[in-house]
Amino acid sequence: MVSSIQVSQILGKLPKAVFDYVFVAPEILDEARTWLNANLRTILDATEAS
């Protein structure tokens, strides 16, 4: 057997896929959206750096 990453020139260059979930209580949904809009770029930049 051979690792697909070793055989494929493309698979070894793909960035890692990162998935996260955030659960928010309905009563603070508006506050959570405001926070996310203010912090989304920082979150994405940190994810891309790792």
C-alpha atoms as an extended CHARMM CRD file, in Angstrom:
* protein
*
        50  EXT
         1         1  MET       CA              0.0000000000        0.0000000000        0.0000000000  PROA      1               0.0000000000
         2         2  VAL       CA              1.0500000000        3.5530000000       -0.7280000000  PROA      2               0.0000000000
         3         3  SER       CA             -0.2300000000        6.7420000000        0.8340000000  PROA      3               0.0000000000
         4         4  SER       CA             -2.2860000000        8.8250000000       -1.5910000000  PROA      4               0.0000000000
         5         5  ILE       CA             -0.4300000000       11.9210000000       -0.3720000000  PROA      5               0.0000000000
         6         6  GLN       CA              2.8890000000       10.3660000000       -1.4130000000  PROA      6               0.0000000000
         7         7  VAL       CA              1.5680000000        9.4720000000       -4.8680000000  PROA      7               0.0000000000
         8         8  SER       CA             -0.3510000000       12.6780000000       -5.6290000000  PROA      8               0.0000000000
         9         9  GLN       CA              1.4710000000       15.9590000000       -6.1840000000  PROA      9               0.0000000000
        10        10  ILE       CA             -1.7500000000       17.8510000000       -5.5220000000  PROA      10              0.0000000000
        11        11  LEU       CA             -2.9950000000       16.1730000000       -2.3350000000  PROA      11              0.0000000000
        12        12  GLY       CA              0.1920000000       17.0200000000       -0.4760000000  PROA      12              0.0000000000
        13        13  LYS       CA             -0.2470000000       20.7290000000       -1.2420000000  PROA      13              0.0000000000
        14        14  LEU       CA             -3.8680000000       21.1160000000       -0.2060000000  PROA      14              0.0000000000
        15        15  PRO       CA             -4.4490000000       23.1200000000        2.9750000000  PROA      15              0.0000000000
        16        16  LYS       CA             -5.9310000000       21.3560000000        5.9610000000  PROA      16              0.0000000000
        17        17  ALA       CA             -9.6970000000       21.4360000000        6.1640000000  PROA      17              0.0000000000
        18        18  VAL       CA            -10.9190000000       22.8420000000        9.4570000000  PROA      18              0.0000000000
        19        19  PHE       CA            -14.5040000000       22.6110000000       10.6770000000  PROA      19              0.0000000000
        20        20  ASP       CA            -15.9170000000       23.9950000000       13.8780000000  PROA      20              0.0000000000
        21        21  TYR       CA            -19.3640000000       24.4880000000       15.3090000000  PROA      21              0.0000000000
        22        22  VAL       CA            -20.7130000000       27.2020000000       17.5370000000  PROA      22              0.0000000000
        23        23  PHE       CA            -23.9930000000       26.7630000000       19.3420000000  PROA      23              0.0000000000
        24        24  VAL       CA            -25.7440000000       29.9050000000       20.5430000000  PROA      24              0.0000000000
        25        25  ALA       CA            -28.7320000000       30.2430000000       22.8340000000  PROA      25              0.0000000000
        26        26  PRO       CA            -31.6100000000       31.8390000000       20.9030000000  PROA      26              0.0000000000
        27        27  GLU       CA            -31.9010000000       34.7020000000       23.3860000000  PROA      27              0.0000000000
        28        28  ILE       CA            -28.3760000000       35.9640000000       22.5460000000  PROA      28              0.0000000000
        29        29  LEU       CA            -28.4000000000       35.2390000000       18.8110000000  PROA      29              0.0000000000
        30        30  ASP       CA            -28.2240000000       38.9180000000       17.8000000000  PROA      30              0.0000000000
        31        31  GLU       CA            -25.2910000000       39.5170000000       20.1700000000  PROA      31              0.0000000000
        32        32  ALA       CA            -23.5210000000       36.4160000000       18.7980000000  PROA      32              0.0000000000
        33        33  ARG       CA            -23.9480000000       37.5980000000       15.1980000000  PROA      33              0.0000000000
        34        34  THR       CA            -22.5400000000       41.0060000000       16.0910000000  PROA      34              0.0000000000
        35        35  TRP       CA            -19.5480000000       39.3680000000       17.8020000000  PROA      35              0.0000000000
        36        36  LEU       CA            -18.9610000000       37.0500000000       14.8390000000  PROA      36              0.0000000000
        37        37  ASN       CA            -19.0850000000       39.9190000000       12.3420000000  PROA      37              0.0000000000
        38        38  ALA       CA            -16.5240000000       41.8050000000       14.4320000000  PROA      38              0.0000000000
        39        39  ASN       CA            -14.1840000000       38.8150000000       14.8910000000  PROA      39              0.0000000000
        40        40  LEU       CA            -14.5360000000       36.6850000000       11.7630000000  PROA      40              0.0000000000
        41        41  ARG       CA            -11.3660000000       37.9420000000       10.0370000000  PROA      41              0.0000000000
        42        42  THR       CA             -9.2940000000       37.2900000000       13.1890000000  PROA      42              0.0000000000
        43        43  ILE       CA            -10.7200000000       33.7650000000       13.4510000000  PROA      43              0.0000000000
        44        44  LEU       CA            -10.0080000000       32.9780000000        9.8030000000  PROA      44              0.0000000000
        45        45  ASP       CA             -6.5000000000       34.4400000000        9.9400000000  PROA      45              0.0000000000
        46        46  ALA       CA             -5.6680000000       32.3150000000       12.9940000000  PROA      46              0.0000000000
        47        47  THR       CA             -7.0150000000       29.1930000000       11.2790000000  PROA      47              0.0000000000
        48        48  GLU       CA             -4.9800000000       29.8320000000        8.1270000000  PROA      48              0.0000000000
        49        49  ALA       CA             -1.7870000000       30.3650000000       10.1600000000  PROA      49              0.0000000000
        50        50  SER       CA             -1.9880000000       26.9700000000       11.8770000000  PROA      50              0.0000000000
